[in-house]
Amino acid sequence: MNHHYQKSLSYKIFTIFNYTFLTVAALLCILPLIHILAVSFSGSAAATANLVGFWPVDFTLDAYEKTIGNENFLRSLWNSFLRVVLGTAISMAVMLCAAYPLSKSDKAFRGRKIYMWFFVFTMLFHGGLVPTYMVVTKLGLTDTIWALILPSAVSSFNLILLVNFFRTSVPKSLEEAALMDGANHFTIFWKIYLPISVPAIATISLFTMVFHWNSWFDGMIYMSDVKHYPLSTFLQTIIVQQDFTKMSVDAETLQNLSERTVKAAQIFIAALPMLIVYPFVQKFFVKGIVLGAEKE
């Protein structure tokens, strides 16, 4: 029956439409990146005159040499790496510890609904920018890496995904057998829940990593010194605000170097870590975070 359905005209039209749509969507994502890469490897005159398409013109590595040699860029790159590592580790530790008890039944964890509504309420309503800024300032977190990590340590949306994964994908029979063998909740969490939940943990970790890597606004409001800027905030000041004073590049060098090539090199270097990490986590997206152990 399925074979007959696949030969039908409507199925073929639907398949062609899907392939065409996905191909166009993929090209819209890939072509700008190829153009940025080509500009970053092109000479100053060709880049300034908009002569670069998808292939470098007057190939040169000057923009990368200047970018890698820029002290503020390298410092902001380190700040972003530190933010991603610490932010992801702290967020996952907190959310996993919260998701485990919240995945239990109301009988096993009285008050579970109250805590769940608390998280859902904060997802729909929050204090806003000014109260958050006042809390961060009063706690003395400004100009520290913790101002970028702690306010966003718990994502209610990601927490709900983890709770649903624990509730639907971890067999209760395994937990009951472990309890009968004398295991405590810490042992069950560490030896049963975490190994089974690798696809969900990897997926949520990638969500968190991308969030921390791309966030720039909190760096603008919580950091007063450019030395503390994460990379996305540094790039925002260079590319959007056109403020090249933070580049620590003298005027003579800027005259011999196209701003477009430097911006392109910095954008590509900023995107490179996520492009490297994604293929290693992509297989978990294929499985999805709703799959785990075999269903009972």
ABEGO torsion letter per residue (X at the ends): XAAAAAABAAAAAAAAAAAAAAAAAAAAAAAAAAAAAAAAABBAAAAAAGABBABBBGBBAAAAAAAAABAAAAAAAAAAAAAAAAAAAAAAAAAAAAAAAAABBAAABBGAAAAAAAAAAAAABBAEAAAAAAAAAAAGABGBAAAAAAAAABBAAAAAAAAAAAAAABBAAAAAAAAAAGBBAAAAAAAAAAAAAAAAAAAAAAAAAAAAAABAAAAAAABABAAABBAAAAAAAAAAAGBAAAAGBBAAAAAABBAAAAAAAAAAAAAAAAAAAAAAAAAAAAAEAABBBBBX
